[in-house]
């Protein structure tokens, strides 16, 4: 029987639909985290609202997520060590989120004959390249839900950090 069969094509479509659902929901949520990071930097470096908008559009928007995280960590280390102590794993959480986001955004879906024959619902395997090797990461609906909750908590923590920094700037 030739590859792919009608059943395998149907399964491939289901995998792509499921991956699109996972990607869409997760990447949409992470976009807010990226914006909150940029807002923190813009508000930290520019108290003037017009300058904030210029900083945001011309500098913060072009910074990679990793760079925004690194700058936030330096700000917290130097000026808000108590805040950093309240969120001791902040950088690791941001890095973990960034890596998963990049994986979803750039990996392709495993549609090999063996995968298509398993017909596993609510599960997709992403293929990516790391250190010169082909790697795979299986993501289930439960995994995606857990990661979305982690991202929501991280966004909430960043909003709190932003409020603390803005409150401290108003006092200074």
PyMOL commands that place a pseudoatom at each C-alpha (Angstrom):
pseudoatom trace, name=CA, resn=UNK, resi=1, chain=A, elem=C, hetatm=0, pos=[0.000, 0.000, 0.000]
pseudoatom trace, name=CA, resn=UNK, resi=2, chain=A, elem=C, hetatm=0, pos=[1.461, 3.392, -0.958]
pseudoatom trace, name=CA, resn=UNK, resi=3, chain=A, elem=C, hetatm=0, pos=[2.443, 5.957, 1.654]
pseudoatom trace, name=CA, resn=UNK, resi=4, chain=A, elem=C, hetatm=0, pos=[0.556, 8.011, 2.625]
pseudoatom trace, name=CA, resn=UNK, resi=5, chain=A, elem=C, hetatm=0, pos=[-2.784, 6.286, 2.827]
pseudoatom trace, name=CA, resn=UNK, resi=6, chain=A, elem=C, hetatm=0, pos=[-6.069, 8.136, 3.245]
pseudoatom trace, name=CA, resn=UNK, resi=7, chain=A, elem=C, hetatm=0, pos=[-6.062, 7.305, 6.977]
pseudoatom trace, name=CA, resn=UNK, resi=8, chain=A, elem=C, hetatm=0, pos=[-2.520, 8.611, 7.315]
pseudoatom trace, name=CA, resn=UNK, resi=9, chain=A, elem=C, hetatm=0, pos=[-3.429, 11.816, 5.491]
pseudoatom trace, name=CA, resn=UNK, resi=10, chain=A, elem=C, hetatm=0, pos=[-6.397, 12.270, 7.835]
pseudoatom trace, name=CA, resn=UNK, resi=11, chain=A, elem=C, hetatm=0, pos=[-4.109, 11.744, 10.825]
pseudoatom trace, name=CA, resn=UNK, resi=12, chain=A, elem=C, hetatm=0, pos=[-1.611, 14.232, 9.399]
pseudoatom trace, name=CA, resn=UNK, resi=13, chain=A, elem=C, hetatm=0, pos=[-4.385, 16.829, 9.130]
pseudoatom trace, name=CA, resn=UNK, resi=14, chain=A, elem=C, hetatm=0, pos=[-5.429, 16.141, 12.747]
pseudoatom trace, name=CA, resn=UNK, resi=15, chain=A, elem=C, hetatm=0, pos=[-1.814, 16.550, 13.913]
pseudoatom trace, name=CA, resn=UNK, resi=16, chain=A, elem=C, hetatm=0, pos=[-1.462, 19.848, 12.064]
pseudoatom trace, name=CA, resn=UNK, resi=17, chain=A, elem=C, hetatm=0, pos=[-4.758, 21.140, 13.470]
pseudoatom trace, name=CA, resn=UNK, resi=18, chain=A, elem=C, hetatm=0, pos=[-3.757, 20.141, 17.002]
pseudoatom trace, name=CA, resn=UNK, resi=19, chain=A, elem=C, hetatm=0, pos=[-0.306, 21.714, 16.597]
pseudoatom trace, name=CA, resn=UNK, resi=20, chain=A, elem=C, hetatm=0, pos=[-1.884, 24.916, 15.269]
pseudoatom trace, name=CA, resn=UNK, resi=21, chain=A, elem=C, hetatm=0, pos=[-4.190, 25.019, 18.291]
pseudoatom trace, name=CA, resn=UNK, resi=22, chain=A, elem=C, hetatm=0, pos=[-1.271, 24.509, 20.709]
pseudoatom trace, name=CA, resn=UNK, resi=23, chain=A, elem=C, hetatm=0, pos=[0.921, 27.021, 18.940]
pseudoatom trace, name=CA, resn=UNK, resi=24, chain=A, elem=C, hetatm=0, pos=[-1.792, 29.627, 18.673]
pseudoatom trace, name=CA, resn=UNK, resi=25, chain=A, elem=C, hetatm=0, pos=[-2.839, 29.545, 22.295]
pseudoatom trace, name=CA, resn=UNK, resi=26, chain=A, elem=C, hetatm=0, pos=[0.663, 29.362, 23.694]
pseudoatom trace, name=CA, resn=UNK, resi=27, chain=A, elem=C, hetatm=0, pos=[2.301, 31.905, 21.393]
pseudoatom trace, name=CA, resn=UNK, resi=28, chain=A, elem=C, hetatm=0, pos=[-0.563, 34.337, 21.951]
pseudoatom trace, name=CA, resn=UNK, resi=29, chain=A, elem=C, hetatm=0, pos=[-0.076, 34.099, 25.719]
pseudoatom trace, name=CA, resn=UNK, resi=30, chain=A, elem=C, hetatm=0, pos=[3.698, 34.458, 25.477]
pseudoatom trace, name=CA, resn=UNK, resi=31, chain=A, elem=C, hetatm=0, pos=[3.329, 37.590, 23.357]
pseudoatom trace, name=CA, resn=UNK, resi=32, chain=A, elem=C, hetatm=0, pos=[1.867, 39.294, 26.436]
pseudoatom trace, name=CA, resn=UNK, resi=33, chain=A, elem=C, hetatm=0, pos=[4.883, 38.291, 28.496]
pseudoatom trace, name=CA, resn=UNK, resi=34, chain=A, elem=C, hetatm=0, pos=[7.190, 39.757, 25.862]
pseudoatom trace, name=CA, resn=UNK, resi=35, chain=A, elem=C, hetatm=0, pos=[5.204, 42.999, 25.957]
pseudoatom trace, name=CA, resn=UNK, resi=36, chain=A, elem=C, hetatm=0, pos=[5.257, 43.194, 29.769]
pseudoatom trace, name=CA, resn=UNK, resi=37, chain=A, elem=C, hetatm=0, pos=[9.050, 42.727, 29.690]
pseudoatom trace, name=CA, resn=UNK, resi=38, chain=A, elem=C, hetatm=0, pos=[9.363, 45.534, 27.131]
pseudoatom trace, name=CA, resn=UNK, resi=39, chain=A, elem=C, hetatm=0, pos=[7.054, 47.765, 29.184]
pseudoatom trace, name=CA, resn=UNK, resi=40, chain=A, elem=C, hetatm=0, pos=[9.154, 47.224, 32.305]
pseudoatom trace, name=CA, resn=UNK, resi=41, chain=A, elem=C, hetatm=0, pos=[12.294, 48.252, 30.427]
pseudoatom trace, name=CA, resn=UNK, resi=42, chain=A, elem=C, hetatm=0, pos=[10.631, 51.242, 28.765]
pseudoatom trace, name=CA, resn=UNK, resi=43, chain=A, elem=C, hetatm=0, pos=[9.181, 52.471, 32.049]
pseudoatom trace, name=CA, resn=UNK, resi=44, chain=A, elem=C, hetatm=0, pos=[12.428, 51.868, 33.935]
pseudoatom trace, name=CA, resn=UNK, resi=45, chain=A, elem=C, hetatm=0, pos=[14.635, 53.756, 31.491]
pseudoatom trace, name=CA, resn=UNK, resi=46, chain=A, elem=C, hetatm=0, pos=[12.172, 56.501, 30.542]
pseudoatom trace, name=CA, resn=UNK, resi=47, chain=A, elem=C, hetatm=0, pos=[9.828, 58.070, 33.054]
pseudoatom trace, name=CA, resn=UNK, resi=48, chain=A, elem=C, hetatm=0, pos=[8.509, 60.473, 30.400]
pseudoatom trace, name=CA, resn=UNK, resi=49, chain=A, elem=C, hetatm=0, pos=[5.568, 58.834, 28.557]
pseudoatom trace, name=CA, resn=UNK, resi=50, chain=A, elem=C, hetatm=0, pos=[6.555, 60.204, 25.130]
pseudoatom trace, name=CA, resn=UNK, resi=51, chain=A, elem=C, hetatm=0, pos=[10.062, 58.862, 25.591]
pseudoatom trace, name=CA, resn=UNK, resi=52, chain=A, elem=C, hetatm=0, pos=[8.665, 55.538, 26.784]
pseudoatom trace, name=CA, resn=UNK, resi=53, chain=A, elem=C, hetatm=0, pos=[6.721, 55.173, 23.542]
pseudoatom trace, name=CA, resn=UNK, resi=54, chain=A, elem=C, hetatm=0, pos=[9.835, 55.988, 21.503]
pseudoatom trace, name=CA, resn=UNK, resi=55, chain=A, elem=C, hetatm=0, pos=[11.986, 53.623, 23.590]
pseudoatom trace, name=CA, resn=UNK, resi=56, chain=A, elem=C, hetatm=0, pos=[9.365, 50.902, 23.255]
pseudoatom trace, name=CA, resn=UNK, resi=57, chain=A, elem=C, hetatm=0, pos=[8.972, 51.237, 19.488]
pseudoatom trace, name=CA, resn=UNK, resi=58, chain=A, elem=C, hetatm=0, pos=[12.600, 51.852, 18.536]
pseudoatom trace, name=CA, resn=UNK, resi=59, chain=A, elem=C, hetatm=0, pos=[14.564, 49.824, 21.091]
pseudoatom trace, name=CA, resn=UNK, resi=60, chain=A, elem=C, hetatm=0, pos=[12.507, 47.409, 23.191]
pseudoatom trace, name=CA, resn=UNK, resi=61, chain=A, elem=C, hetatm=0, pos=[10.603, 45.953, 20.240]
pseudoatom trace, name=CA, resn=UNK, resi=62, chain=A, elem=C, hetatm=0, pos=[13.856, 45.003, 18.523]
pseudoatom trace, name=CA, resn=UNK, resi=63, chain=A, elem=C, hetatm=0, pos=[15.396, 43.325, 21.563]
pseudoatom trace, name=CA, resn=UNK, resi=64, chain=A, elem=C, hetatm=0, pos=[15.277, 39.547, 21.640]
pseudoatom trace, name=CA, resn=UNK, resi=65, chain=A, elem=C, hetatm=0, pos=[13.295, 37.962, 24.448]
pseudoatom trace, name=CA, resn=UNK, resi=66, chain=A, elem=C, hetatm=0, pos=[16.533, 36.656, 26.007]
pseudoatom trace, name=CA, resn=UNK, resi=67, chain=A, elem=C, hetatm=0, pos=[18.046, 40.159, 26.014]
pseudoatom trace, name=CA, resn=UNK, resi=68, chain=A, elem=C, hetatm=0, pos=[14.959, 41.626, 27.696]
pseudoatom trace, name=CA, resn=UNK, resi=69, chain=A, elem=C, hetatm=0, pos=[15.141, 38.920, 30.359]
pseudoatom trace, name=CA, resn=UNK, resi=70, chain=A, elem=C, hetatm=0, pos=[18.846, 39.567, 30.936]
pseudoatom trace, name=CA, resn=UNK, resi=71, chain=A, elem=C, hetatm=0, pos=[18.345, 43.333, 31.281]
pseudoatom trace, name=CA, resn=UNK, resi=72, chain=A, elem=C, hetatm=0, pos=[15.451, 42.821, 33.692]
pseudoatom trace, name=CA, resn=UNK, resi=73, chain=A, elem=C, hetatm=0, pos=[17.596, 40.516, 35.793]
pseudoatom trace, name=CA, resn=UNK, resi=74, chain=A, elem=C, hetatm=0, pos=[20.395, 43.136, 35.932]
pseudoatom trace, name=CA, resn=UNK, resi=75, chain=A, elem=C, hetatm=0, pos=[17.937, 45.844, 36.940]
pseudoatom trace, name=CA, resn=UNK, resi=76, chain=A, elem=C, hetatm=0, pos=[16.602, 43.643, 39.726]
pseudoatom trace, name=CA, resn=UNK, resi=77, chain=A, elem=C, hetatm=0, pos=[20.091, 42.594, 40.884]
pseudoatom trace, name=CA, resn=UNK, resi=78, chain=A, elem=C, hetatm=0, pos=[21.365, 46.162, 41.060]
pseudoatom trace, name=CA, resn=UNK, resi=79, chain=A, elem=C, hetatm=0, pos=[18.370, 48.114, 42.252]
pseudoatom trace, name=CA, resn=UNK, resi=80, chain=A, elem=C, hetatm=0, pos=[15.715, 45.722, 43.529]
pseudoatom trace, name=CA, resn=UNK, resi=81, chain=A, elem=C, hetatm=0, pos=[17.503, 42.770, 45.154]
pseudoatom trace, name=CA, resn=UNK, resi=82, chain=A, elem=C, hetatm=0, pos=[14.554, 42.142, 47.482]
pseudoatom trace, name=CA, resn=UNK, resi=83, chain=A, elem=C, hetatm=0, pos=[12.256, 41.803, 44.495]
pseudoatom trace, name=CA, resn=UNK, resi=84, chain=A, elem=C, hetatm=0, pos=[14.698, 39.399, 42.863]
pseudoatom trace, name=CA, resn=UNK, resi=85, chain=A, elem=C, hetatm=0, pos=[14.857, 37.424, 46.100]
pseudoatom trace, name=CA, resn=UNK, resi=86, chain=A, elem=C, hetatm=0, pos=[11.059, 37.160, 46.030]
pseudoatom trace, name=CA, resn=UNK, resi=87, chain=A, elem=C, hetatm=0, pos=[11.267, 35.598, 42.554]
pseudoatom trace, name=CA, resn=UNK, resi=88, chain=A, elem=C, hetatm=0, pos=[14.517, 33.582, 42.770]
pseudoatom trace, name=CA, resn=UNK, resi=89, chain=A, elem=C, hetatm=0, pos=[13.882, 31.441, 39.661]
pseudoatom trace, name=CA, resn=UNK, resi=90, chain=A, elem=C, hetatm=0, pos=[12.582, 34.280, 37.476]
pseudoatom trace, name=CA, resn=UNK, resi=91, chain=A, elem=C, hetatm=0, pos=[15.366, 34.070, 34.881]
pseudoatom trace, name=CA, resn=UNK, resi=92, chain=A, elem=C, hetatm=0, pos=[15.160, 30.267, 34.676]
pseudoatom trace, name=CA, resn=UNK, resi=93, chain=A, elem=C, hetatm=0, pos=[11.395, 30.462, 34.220]
pseudoatom trace, name=CA, resn=UNK, resi=94, chain=A, elem=C, hetatm=0, pos=[11.786, 33.070, 31.471]
pseudoatom trace, name=CA, resn=UNK, resi=95, chain=A, elem=C, hetatm=0, pos=[14.463, 30.967, 29.746]
pseudoatom trace, name=CA, resn=UNK, resi=96, chain=A, elem=C, hetatm=0, pos=[12.346, 27.817, 29.933]
pseudoatom trace, name=CA, resn=UNK, resi=97, chain=A, elem=C, hetatm=0, pos=[9.378, 29.671, 28.481]
pseudoatom trace, name=CA, resn=UNK, resi=98, chain=A, elem=C, hetatm=0, pos=[11.517, 31.170, 25.701]
pseudoatom trace, name=CA, resn=UNK, resi=99, chain=A, elem=C, hetatm=0, pos=[12.948, 27.795, 24.737]
pseudoatom trace, name=CA, resn=UNK, resi=100, chain=A, elem=C, hetatm=0, pos=[9.509, 26.181, 24.532]
pseudoatom trace, name=CA, resn=UNK, resi=101, chain=A, elem=C, hetatm=0, pos=[8.137, 29.177, 22.617]
pseudoatom trace, name=CA, resn=UNK, resi=102, chain=A, elem=C, hetatm=0, pos=[10.978, 28.916, 20.115]
pseudoatom trace, name=CA, resn=UNK, resi=103, chain=A, elem=C, hetatm=0, pos=[10.409, 25.201, 19.783]
pseudoatom trace, name=CA, resn=UNK, resi=104, chain=A, elem=C, hetatm=0, pos=[6.720, 25.684, 18.989]
pseudoatom trace, name=CA, resn=UNK, resi=105, chain=A, elem=C, hetatm=0, pos=[7.444, 28.538, 16.605]
pseudoatom trace, name=CA, resn=UNK, resi=106, chain=A, elem=C, hetatm=0, pos=[10.279, 26.910, 14.654]
pseudoatom trace, name=CA, resn=UNK, resi=107, chain=A, elem=C, hetatm=0, pos=[9.985, 23.129, 14.883]
pseudoatom trace, name=CA, resn=UNK, resi=108, chain=A, elem=C, hetatm=0, pos=[8.128, 21.047, 12.362]
pseudoatom trace, name=CA, resn=UNK, resi=109, chain=A, elem=C, hetatm=0, pos=[5.666, 18.287, 13.081]
pseudoatom trace, name=CA, resn=UNK, resi=110, chain=A, elem=C, hetatm=0, pos=[6.614, 14.628, 12.941]
pseudoatom trace, name=CA, resn=UNK, resi=111, chain=A, elem=C, hetatm=0, pos=[4.475, 13.146, 10.189]
pseudoatom trace, name=CA, resn=UNK, resi=112, chain=A, elem=C, hetatm=0, pos=[6.540, 10.039, 9.643]
pseudoatom trace, name=CA, resn=UNK, resi=113, chain=A, elem=C, hetatm=0, pos=[4.758, 6.860, 8.658]
pseudoatom trace, name=CA, resn=UNK, resi=114, chain=A, elem=C, hetatm=0, pos=[5.254, 5.375, 12.136]
pseudoatom trace, name=CA, resn=UNK, resi=115, chain=A, elem=C, hetatm=0, pos=[3.790, 8.461, 13.829]
pseudoatom trace, name=CA, resn=UNK, resi=116, chain=A, elem=C, hetatm=0, pos=[0.830, 8.642, 11.475]
pseudoatom trace, name=CA, resn=UNK, resi=117, chain=A, elem=C, hetatm=0, pos=[0.061, 4.979, 12.110]
pseudoatom trace, name=CA, resn=UNK, resi=118, chain=A, elem=C, hetatm=0, pos=[-0.167, 5.457, 15.898]
pseudoatom trace, name=CA, resn=UNK, resi=119, chain=A, elem=C, hetatm=0, pos=[-3.202, 7.763, 15.589]
pseudoatom trace, name=CA, resn=UNK, resi=120, chain=A, elem=C, hetatm=0, pos=[-2.611, 9.110, 19.095]
pseudoatom trace, name=CA, resn=UNK, resi=121, chain=A, elem=C, hetatm=0, pos=[-5.170, 11.843, 19.819]
pseudoatom trace, name=CA, resn=UNK, resi=122, chain=A, elem=C, hetatm=0, pos=[-4.230, 15.049, 21.648]
pseudoatom trace, name=CA, resn=UNK, resi=123, chain=A, elem=C, hetatm=0, pos=[-0.514, 14.557, 21.118]
pseudoatom trace, name=CA, resn=UNK, resi=124, chain=A, elem=C, hetatm=0, pos=[1.981, 15.917, 18.637]
pseudoatom trace, name=CA, resn=UNK, resi=125, chain=A, elem=C, hetatm=0, pos=[5.722, 15.471, 18.275]
pseudoatom trace, name=CA, resn=UNK, resi=126, chain=A, elem=C, hetatm=0, pos=[7.834, 18.445, 17.219]
pseudoatom trace, name=CA, resn=UNK, resi=127, chain=A, elem=C, hetatm=0, pos=[11.120, 17.866, 15.428]
pseudoatom trace, name=CA, resn=UNK, resi=128, chain=A, elem=C, hetatm=0, pos=[13.897, 20.380, 15.989]
pseudoatom trace, name=CA, resn=UNK, resi=129, chain=A, elem=C, hetatm=0, pos=[17.654, 20.623, 15.718]
pseudoatom trace, name=CA, resn=UNK, resi=130, chain=A, elem=C, hetatm=0, pos=[20.011, 21.150, 18.629]
pseudoatom trace, name=CA, resn=UNK, resi=131, chain=A, elem=C, hetatm=0, pos=[23.786, 20.886, 18.728]
pseudoatom trace, name=CA, resn=UNK, resi=132, chain=A, elem=C, hetatm=0, pos=[23.886, 19.317, 15.285]
pseudoatom trace, name=CA, resn=UNK, resi=133, chain=A, elem=C, hetatm=0, pos=[21.375, 16.612, 16.154]
pseudoatom trace, name=CA, resn=UNK, resi=134, chain=A, elem=C, hetatm=0, pos=[17.763, 15.962, 15.232]
pseudoatom trace, name=CA, resn=UNK, resi=135, chain=A, elem=C, hetatm=0, pos=[15.649, 15.891, 18.374]
pseudoatom trace, name=CA, resn=UNK, resi=136, chain=A, elem=C, hetatm=0, pos=[12.000, 15.328, 19.137]
pseudoatom trace, name=CA, resn=UNK, resi=137, chain=A, elem=C, hetatm=0, pos=[9.659, 16.675, 21.768]
pseudoatom trace, name=CA, resn=UNK, resi=138, chain=A, elem=C, hetatm=0, pos=[6.280, 15.112, 22.340]
pseudoatom trace, name=CA, resn=UNK, resi=139, chain=A, elem=C, hetatm=0, pos=[3.624, 17.546, 23.571]
pseudoatom trace, name=CA, resn=UNK, resi=140, chain=A, elem=C, hetatm=0, pos=[0.267, 16.392, 24.871]
pseudoatom trace, name=CA, resn=UNK, resi=141, chain=A, elem=C, hetatm=0, pos=[-2.779, 18.519, 25.626]
pseudoatom trace, name=CA, resn=UNK, resi=142, chain=A, elem=C, hetatm=0, pos=[-1.989, 18.075, 29.343]
pseudoatom trace, name=CA, resn=UNK, resi=143, chain=A, elem=C, hetatm=0, pos=[1.606, 19.282, 28.772]
pseudoatom trace, name=CA, resn=UNK, resi=144, chain=A, elem=C, hetatm=0, pos=[0.351, 22.315, 26.870]
pseudoatom trace, name=CA, resn=UNK, resi=145, chain=A, elem=C, hetatm=0, pos=[-2.162, 23.113, 29.595]
pseudoatom trace, name=CA, resn=UNK, resi=146, chain=A, elem=C, hetatm=0, pos=[0.532, 22.887, 32.287]
pseudoatom trace, name=CA, resn=UNK, resi=147, chain=A, elem=C, hetatm=0, pos=[2.872, 25.143, 30.321]
pseudoatom trace, name=CA, resn=UNK, resi=148, chain=A, elem=C, hetatm=0, pos=[0.071, 27.644, 29.707]
pseudoatom trace, name=CA, resn=UNK, resi=149, chain=A, elem=C, hetatm=0, pos=[-0.584, 27.795, 33.467]
pseudoatom trace, name=CA, resn=UNK, resi=150, chain=A, elem=C, hetatm=0, pos=[3.132, 28.340, 34.100]
pseudoatom trace, name=CA, resn=UNK, resi=151, chain=A, elem=C, hetatm=0, pos=[3.153, 31.130, 31.508]
pseudoatom trace, name=CA, resn=UNK, resi=152, chain=A, elem=C, hetatm=0, pos=[0.089, 32.760, 33.092]
pseudoatom trace, name=CA, resn=UNK, resi=153, chain=A, elem=C, hetatm=0, pos=[1.764, 32.675, 36.513]
pseudoatom trace, name=CA, resn=UNK, resi=154, chain=A, elem=C, hetatm=0, pos=[4.939, 34.140, 35.049]
pseudoatom trace, name=CA, resn=UNK, resi=155, chain=A, elem=C, hetatm=0, pos=[2.965, 36.945, 33.388]
pseudoatom trace, name=CA, resn=UNK, resi=156, chain=A, elem=C, hetatm=0, pos=[1.241, 37.652, 36.702]
pseudoatom trace, name=CA, resn=UNK, resi=157, chain=A, elem=C, hetatm=0, pos=[4.610, 37.782, 38.480]
pseudoatom trace, name=CA, resn=UNK, resi=158, chain=A, elem=C, hetatm=0, pos=[6.018, 40.169, 35.874]
pseudoatom trace, name=CA, resn=UNK, resi=159, chain=A, elem=C, hetatm=0, pos=[3.005, 42.454, 36.254]
pseudoatom trace, name=CA, resn=UNK, resi=160, chain=A, elem=C, hetatm=0, pos=[3.648, 42.509, 40.027]
pseudoatom trace, name=CA, resn=UNK, resi=161, chain=A, elem=C, hetatm=0, pos=[7.321, 43.266, 39.429]
pseudoatom trace, name=CA, resn=UNK, resi=162, chain=A, elem=C, hetatm=0, pos=[6.365, 46.079, 37.047]
pseudoatom trace, name=CA, resn=UNK, resi=163, chain=A, elem=C, hetatm=0, pos=[4.075, 47.548, 39.717]
pseudoatom trace, name=CA, resn=UNK, resi=164, chain=A, elem=C, hetatm=0, pos=[6.801, 47.343, 42.345]
pseudoatom trace, name=CA, resn=UNK, resi=165, chain=A, elem=C, hetatm=0, pos=[9.348, 49.046, 40.073]
pseudoatom trace, name=CA, resn=UNK, resi=166, chain=A, elem=C, hetatm=0, pos=[6.908, 51.780, 39.095]
pseudoatom trace, name=CA, resn=UNK, resi=167, chain=A, elem=C, hetatm=0, pos=[5.975, 52.298, 42.732]
pseudoatom trace, name=CA, resn=UNK, resi=168, chain=A, elem=C, hetatm=0, pos=[9.628, 52.545, 43.677]
pseudoatom trace, name=CA, resn=UNK, resi=169, chain=A, elem=C, hetatm=0, pos=[10.312, 55.022, 40.852]
pseudoatom trace, name=CA, resn=UNK, resi=170, chain=A, elem=C, hetatm=0, pos=[7.483, 57.238, 42.098]
pseudoatom trace, name=CA, resn=UNK, resi=171, chain=A, elem=C, hetatm=0, pos=[9.073, 57.301, 45.563]
pseudoatom trace, name=CA, resn=UNK, resi=172, chain=A, elem=C, hetatm=0, pos=[12.635, 58.028, 44.351]
for i in range(1, 172): cmd.bond("trace and resi %d" % i, "trace and resi %d" % (i + 1))
show_as sticks, trace
zoom trace
